[in-house]
Amino acid sequence: MAVEKIFILPGGFLDIDRSIFLSAVDMGRMITCPVYSILLITSDGPILIDLGFNPEGVQDPERAWGPRAKLIPPQVKKEDDVRLRLKEVDLEVTDVKMVILTHMHWDHTGSLRFFKHCPVVVQRDEHSFAFSPDPYLAPPYMPNHLDPALDYRLLDGDSVVADGVSVVKTPGHTPGHQSVLVRKSDGKHYIFAGDAVPLMENMARKIPLSNTCSAKQCVDSLYRIEHLAEIVGAKIVPGHDMAAYENLKKCPEAL
């Protein structure tokens, strides 16, 4: 068996300086990028990859996002709450059997507190850093998003986490970033790259992000994902690329 269906769950948008994703490129040019979760329907039950923005931000942005509510305010609607997106495919939060986090930044962990009932798969390096980050890299790790009492399943590198679902360690943007390789039952493969490949231009030009803990690791991870995609014939799905996002079917339609 493998993954039966894949759903893209829209989670809102963010206006950001393009040079954040492409180091030293087009500084000052603002772009709009998507934020979303990925739902995998597997033979073992539903799995969610990433959890978008904190839905409390719709009503109280500063409480939800702190200074970032003004610095880089998300464009989020009520229906972008992952709990409501799950309902669009007739699922409840409690139906989810596993959460996979590519990393633990604020735009990937906003609904984390709602998943106390299932394991949360994350790299050990990422988990450790998220709860005690270096000061200059701390702002995207929001304490009100990160419950230390959750059932974290800590990994040390690549791992098969379910039939047809593997995580691949791709550090650079953060110390323990991981991407997710998915094998569908129809034979298609996808790599949900997260912020290891925020834009396809990062991959094409091998340019690291500027908000990174290691530019070298960023570039190494780009090559690693490219190599893996070539070997298995996978489609690379970048984390925040508007053009790529617009070409993806969204829930309730499956990929």
N, C-alpha and C positions, 0 to 999 in steps of 0.2 A: 504493500500500500504506500501511498504518498499523500501529498496535499491535494485535496479534491477541488477546492475553490479558493480564490484570493479576492478580497474586497479592499478597496482603497476607501478609507473613512476620512473625509475632509475635516480639517480642524482649524481653518482660518488662514490668515496671511500676515506677513510681516514686511514692512518696508525697511530696507537695510542698504548700507553703502556696499556697492559691488566689490570694493577692495577688501572687505571682510572675508569674502569667499575666495577671491583671487588676489593674492598678496601683491601689493604695489601696482595693481591694474585699475585704471579708471577711478582713482580716488575722488570721492565727492559725488559720484554718480549713484543715485538711489535706484534700487530695483525692488520689485515686489516678489516675494518668495512664498511658496505654499508651505504649510505645516499640516501633517496628516499622520494617521495611524494605518497600519496594515493588519487586516484580519485574515488569518489562515484557517480554513476549515479542514481539519485533519481527521483521520480515522480514530484518533485518541481524543478528539474534541477541539474546540476553538482555541487558537493561540493569537494573542495580540502582540504586534511589534510597535513599540513606542506609544506614548499616551498624550501627546500634544500639549496645549496650553491649559492652565488652570481655569476651569469654567467659571470660578468665582469672579474672574476679571471682567465678565460682562457687566456685572452690577457694581463691583468695587475694585477698579483696576489697581489702585495704589496698595490696597490690602493684599491683593493677589500677587502682584508683580514688583512691588516696591519701587525703587527709582526707575526701573526699566519701563514702568507704565508711562512715563513721560519721555524717557530717552529714546526708546524704540517701541512705541505702543502697538500691540497686536491689533489686527482687525478680526475680531471674533464675534460670532453671533451665537445666540442661545442654542441653536441646533447643531453647533460645532462641538458641543459636549459629547465626549466619546460614549457616554451612557445612552444618549439619544441616537447616536449613529448606530449603535448596536441594535437598537429597537427597529431600525429600518430594515434589518435582515432577520428580524424576529428572534433576537437574542437578548438576554439580560446579562448584566455584569457577572452574576454568579455562574453563568454558563461557561465563562472563560476558564480554561484549564491551566494556562500558563501565560505570563507576560515576559517578553524579551525586550530589554532596553539596549539600544545601540550605544547610548551613553546617558548620563544623568543630568544634562542641562535642562533648564526650565521649560523649553519648548518641546521636550520629550517626556517629561515626568509630571505634567500638570494634573493628571487624574490618577496618579499612582496610589493615593490613599484609599481609593475605592476598591483596590484589589488585594485585600487582606486575606482572602480565602485561598489564594493559589500561589505557587512559586513564582518569583521574579528572577529571571536569568540575567546575570550581569557579570562582567569580568571583575575578578577580585581587585585588580589594580584600580579600576574605575570606582568601585564601591568605596575602597579605602580613601581615595583622593576626594571623592564627592563629600565625604563627611569631615574631611580636614584638608581643604585645598590650599595651595599656595595663595597668598593674599592677592597677587596680581591676576590670578586666574579664577578667583572666587565668585565674582558676581553672577555668572550663569548658573551656579549651583545654589538653589534657593532652599534654605532649611525648612520653610513651610511646605515644600513639595516632597521632602525626603523623610519618610517615617523609618527610623532605625529598627522598629519592631516587626517589619514585614518579613515574610518568608523568602529571604534572598537566597538564591542558589548561585554560589560564587564559583566562577570558572577560572582556570589558569591556561588560557589559550583556546585553540580551536576545539570544537566539540559537537557531536551529534546530539541534539536535544529532543528530537522527536523524529518519527519516520518521515523522511523527506525534508527535514529542517535541520540545518547545521549553522552554527555561528563560527565566524572567522575573525580572529583578532586583527584589527586594522587601526593601530594607535597612531597618534600624531595630533589630530584635533584635540583629543583628550588622552590621558595616559592609558585608559583601558577601553577605548572605542572598539566596537565589534560590528561587523556587517553580517547579514543573514542570507545564506544560500538556501533557496527553496526549490525542490523538485516536485512538479505537479504530476498527477496521475496520467496526464496526457503526454508526458515526456518533456514538456517545456521546463526550462530552468530560469530562475530569476535571482539576481543578487540585489537585495535591498541594502544599498550601500550606506545609508545614513549620512552623517556629515564627513565620512571619509571621502565621499564624492558629492559635495553639495551641488555643483553644477557639472554638466557634462564637459564644459570647457576646462575644468580642472583636469579631467582625464585626458582630453585631447592634447592639452599643452603641458601637462605634468607640472602644474602650478599648485603650490600648497596654499592653504588658507593663511590669513594673517592672524586670526585668533586661534592660536595653536600652542600646544606645549612643546612640540618638536616639528619644525619644518621638514627636517630630513625624514622623520618617521611618516609624515604626511605623504611625501613623495614615494617612499618605499611602499606604503599601503596602496597608493594609486597603481603602481606596477603590479602589486600582488593581486589586486582585484581584476585588473586587465588580464593577467595571466590565467587566473582561475576561470574567468568568463570565456576565454578562448578554449581552454581545455574541455569544459563541459557544455559549451555552446549556450551560455546564459545571457539573458538580457540584463544589463546594468540599469537599475532604477536609482537615479540620484536623489539626494535627500531634499533639496530645496530649489530645483530647477523648474521654473514656471512653464517653459515650453514642453518639457517632458511630462510634467503633471497634467497639462491640458490634454495631452494625447492618451492619458490613462482613463479607462472607464472608472466611474465612481459608484459607490454603493447607492442603490441596491443592486446595480449591475456588477457582475464579477469580471475579472480580467480573463 
